[in-house]
């Protein structure tokens, strides 16, 4: 199968999952999940943990924040290498204007990275929340029309690999 044919299949399957133009509680849930992976949200939360925490918690928060930054840098480099345009649509204008490239998904990479790091260093409740949350963020990004399925699959795999590497390399 050619690359063009694979991209067409990807676009068709992505369109089937799309909820951006609809209404109702499923769309609202997709919007909340799609935004829950925003880097500013996580970095702000980690800054509060660092500010209010003791020394071990400060180290934990700093490790997570640095992992997010490294992941973002790698994702951006890949986005500029591939330059795949985001799907057309009205929802997510901020993403389309600040980051017009969709491959790979930074939200998917960040979600899976955080899930792995939570499983490695977080309290048990955090892993129980973030492990099912990560694929839901990925689906929400496709549902809201700011990514194709292949964007989130590759982004999720990238976050998983980076999370595992960080978990193995750091004590």
N, C-alpha and C positions, 0 to 999 in steps of 0.2 A: 504494500500500500504506500502511495506517495505521501510526502509531507502535506501537500495541498489537501489530499483526501482525508488525512488524519485531522487536520485543522477544521475541515468542514464537519466531520463527525463531532469533534469537540464543540464547535459552535452550536450544532443541533441539540446535543445533550444539555449544554449549558442553557440554551433557550427554553428547554422543557422544564428546567428547575426555576426559572425566573418568576419572581413575585413582585418586582419593583413597581409595576404599573397597576397592580391590584389594590384591594383594600382588605381590612379585616385583621383579626388577631395574629394570624400566621405572619402577615407582612410586618406587623409591629414587632413581633418576636424576632424576625429576621433583621430588622433595622437595629434593634438593641444588641443582638449578637454581632452584627457586622461592625458596629462601633465599639463593642467591648474589647476588641483586639487592637484598638488604636494605641500607638506607642506613647502618646502624651498622657493617656489615662494611666498606663502602667508605670511610667517614669514618675509621674506625680505621686502615685501611691507608694512607690519605693522610696521617694524622697521623704515622705511623711514617716515611713517605717525607719529610715535612717536617722531622721531628726529626733524621733521619740524613743528609739530603741537603745538597748545596751550595746556593748562592744561586739558580741557575737551577732546580734541582729543587724548592726551597722555593716558588718562584713558580708552577711547574707544579702542585704539589700544592694550593696555595692556590686557584689558578684552578679546578681540578677540584672542590674542596670547595665553593667559592662557587657554582659552576654547579649542583651537587647541591642546595644550599640554595635557590637561586632556583627551581629546578624543583619542589622539594618544596612551596614556598610557593604556587606557581601551581596545582599539582595539588590541594592542600588547599582552596584557594579554589573551584576547580571542583567538587570533591567536595561541599562544603557548599552550592554553588549547585544541584547536581543531586540530591543525597541518594539516589542509587540504592543499595538494600540489596545486600549481597553475596549470592551464592547460598547456600542452606542447606547445612550440612554440619558434620562434626565436626573435620576437619583444619583447621588454621589458626585455632584459637580465639583466639590472641593477636592476629591481625589483626582478627578480628571484634569483639573487645572494645576494642582501642585505636583502631581505625579501621573503623567499621561500613559505611562507604560505599565503593563499588567503582568508580565512574565519575568520571574515568578512572583507569587503573592507574598508581600511582606507580612500581612496579617496572618496568613497561614503559617509562615515560617516562625513568626513570633509566638503564635498560639502553641504550636507543637514544642518549640524550645522551652516555653514556660511550663508546659505540662511535664516534660522530662525533668527539668530542674526541680519542679515541685515534688516529683516522685523521688528524686535523689536527696534533696536538702530541705524540703518544706515539711510543715506539719502534715500528718496523715489526711486531715480534712481538706487541705489545699490540693493534694494530689487527687482525692476523690472528686473534687469539683472541676479541676482543670483538665483531667484526662478526657472526660466526656465533652467538656466545653470546646476543646481544640477542634475536633471535626465539625462541630456545630458552627463555629466561626467560619470555617472554610465553606460550608454549605450556604451560610448566610451571605457571604461575599458573592457567591455565584447567584443566589436568589435575588439579590439586590442589583445585579447586573453590572458590577464593577470588575468582575473577573470571569474568566472561562474556567471550566473544570480542570484543564491541564495546568493552569496557573496555580490553583490551590493544591493540587496533588504534588507538583514539584516543590512548591513553597513548603508544604507540610513535611515532605521528605527531607528537605534542606534543614528545616528547624529540628526535626528528629535527629538527624545526623550531627548537627552542631551541638544540640543538647547532650547527646551521648558523648561526643568528644570532650566537651567541657566537663561533664560529670566524671569522666575517666581521668582527664589530665589534672584536674584540681582536687586537692585533698578533701 
